[in-house]
Structure formats: C-alpha cells, structure tokens
Amino acid sequence: MAEEVKVSKFGLMRKKAVRFFKEVRNELKKVIWPSRTQLINNTVTVLTCCLIVGLMIWIVDFGLTLAVDTFLTGK
C-alpha cells in the first residue's frame, strides 16, 4: 500500500509563502520601471491635479458657506 504523507499546517503554509514570494519576484522582473524624467513629470502632473481639485473644492465650500450664512442670518 502507498504510504500517506502527512504535511503539517505549518509546512503547507511555508510552501505557499515561498511560492508566493517566488511569483512576486518573477512578476517584478516583468515590470517596466519609469525613467527619472517620466517619474518627475508624472509626479508634477499628479501634484498639479491635486492642487487644482483642492482649490475647486475650497471655492465651492467657501461659496456654499457664504450662501448658507446669508440664508440663515438674513444679511
């Protein structure tokens, strides 16, 4: 009869973890990393967009605050 091999939970978990990290390493080899110029351009673009959206939200918030204050106080 064939002998059954018992694998402990720890051993199985260790094998899965090792396989996971090997797959992660293989996937990271496939990544095309941006050049320094691309990285700087993308960072500036994101920061500019965040600033513009933040200003738009601030303007709308300020306008709505003035409208509500005017409505509630009647001035």
Secondary structure by P-SEA (a helix, b strand, c coil): cbbbbbbcaaaaaaaaaaaaaaaaaaaaaacccccaaaaaaaaaaaaaaaaaaaaaaaaaaaaaaaaaaaaaacc
